[in-house]
């Protein structure tokens, strides 16, 4: 799927969910069970202003379901802030 197709799909999903105006739209999921077992997560982040879609994923050798469900959003926001900060520092 091309970046344009991904943007169109995410715009459509945001519209269907009645999200309203946004700068960053994050869709993600994670899976884990107990703190002593592995967990993993994945998300797609759509930066509307920059017209960019990015994919993030990760895991840990220990993590609960709560951690795995929260991490996609946290990581996407961290990456967005890092990229945005770097963009403004060079502008």
GUTORNU-774911 format. One line per 5 residues: number of its first residue (from 1); their letters; for each residue x, y, z of C-alpha. Coordinates in steps of 0.5 Angstrom, whole numbers, always signed. Layout:
# residues N
NUM> a> X:Y:Z ~ ... .
END
This chain:
# residues 91
1> xxxxx> +0:+0:+0 ~ +3:+7:-2 ~ +3:+13:+3 ~ -2:+16:-1 ~ -7:+10:+0 .
6> xxxxx> -5:+9:+7 ~ -7:+17:+8 ~ -13:+16:+5 ~ -15:+10:+9 ~ -13:+13:+16 .
11> xxxxx> -17:+20:+14 ~ -23:+15:+12 ~ -22:+12:+19 ~ -22:+18:+23 ~ -28:+21:+19 .
16> xxxxx> -32:+14:+21 ~ -30:+15:+28 ~ -32:+22:+28 ~ -25:+24:+31 ~ -25:+31:+28 .
21> xxxxx> -19:+36:+27 ~ -12:+33:+29 ~ -5:+33:+28 ~ -3:+26:+29 ~ -8:+20:+29 .
26> xxxxx> -5:+14:+32 ~ -8:+7:+31 ~ -5:+1:+35 ~ -5:-5:+39 ~ -1:-9:+44 .
31> xxxxx> -1:-16:+47 ~ +2:-19:+53 ~ -1:-23:+59 ~ +4:-23:+65 ~ +10:-19:+67 .
36> xxxxx> +15:-25:+67 ~ +13:-26:+60 ~ +14:-23:+53 ~ +10:-17:+50 ~ +9:-14:+43 .
41> xxxxx> +6:-8:+40 ~ +5:-4:+33 ~ +2:+2:+31 ~ +1:+7:+25 ~ +2:+14:+26 .
46> xxxxx> -1:+19:+21 ~ +2:+26:+21 ~ -3:+30:+18 ~ +1:+37:+17 ~ +7:+33:+14 .
51> xxxxx> +3:+28:+10 ~ +7:+23:+13 ~ +5:+16:+15 ~ +10:+12:+20 ~ +10:+5:+23 .
56> xxxxx> +12:+3:+30 ~ +13:-4:+33 ~ +17:-6:+39 ~ +17:-11:+45 ~ +20:-13:+51 .
61> xxxxx> +22:-19:+55 ~ +17:-18:+60 ~ +11:-14:+60 ~ +3:-14:+62 ~ -3:-13:+57 .
66> xxxxx> -4:-6:+60 ~ +4:-4:+58 ~ +3:-7:+51 ~ -3:-3:+50 ~ -1:+3:+52 .
71> xxxxx> +6:+3:+49 ~ +4:+4:+42 ~ +1:+11:+43 ~ +7:+13:+48 ~ +12:+11:+43 .
76> xxxxx> +8:+14:+37 ~ +8:+21:+41 ~ +15:+21:+43 ~ +17:+20:+36 ~ +12:+25:+34 .
81> xxxxx> +15:+30:+39 ~ +22:+28:+37 ~ +21:+29:+29 ~ +17:+36:+31 ~ +22:+38:+35 .
86> xxxxx> +28:+37:+30 ~ +24:+40:+25 ~ +23:+46:+29 ~ +30:+47:+31 ~ +32:+47:+23 .
91> x> +27:+51:+21 .
END
